[in-house]
Amino acid sequence: MPTSAAVYARISLDRDNEQLGVSRQRQDCLELAKRLGWGIGEVYLDNSISASKDVIRPEYERMIADLSSGKRDGLIVYDLDRLTRKPAELESFIALAEKAGFALANVA
C-alpha cells in the first residue's frame, strides 16, 4: 500500500485560468486515496496544458522523476487520458511503472 503516492491532474484548456477542472480532479483523486488507505506525498497539477501536443508539462515531468527515483510509490489520476494522450508516451509510462513497481489507481 503506497505511503507517499502522487496525484496527477491535468486539463487541456482553462480559458479563465480558474483551475476548476484540475481542482475537481484533485478532490476526486484525494477521496479515492482516502478510500484506498493510500498516503499522498504530493499533488501535481498541469492546468491548461495539452497532453496531445509536443508541449512540456512541468508537473508531469517532475512527477515522472519522483516516481522514477522512488520518491513516490503510487499514482492516482482521474482518468488515463488525464495522464497522457500519446500512445508512445503511455508505453514509456507503463515500462516505468513495471520497472519502478509503483501502484496505480484511477477514479473513472
GIQUI-V969476 format. One line per field, one symbol per residue. psi: psi as a letter, one per 20 degrees, with the letter a starting at -180 (. if undefined). A space follows every 50 residues. Layout:
psi->???
//
This chain:
psi->pqimrqpppqqgpnhilikgghggggghghhggghikppphqpppoplpq iirmppnghgggggghhhijhpjrppqgqhihgqipghhggggggggggh kqqqqqg.
//
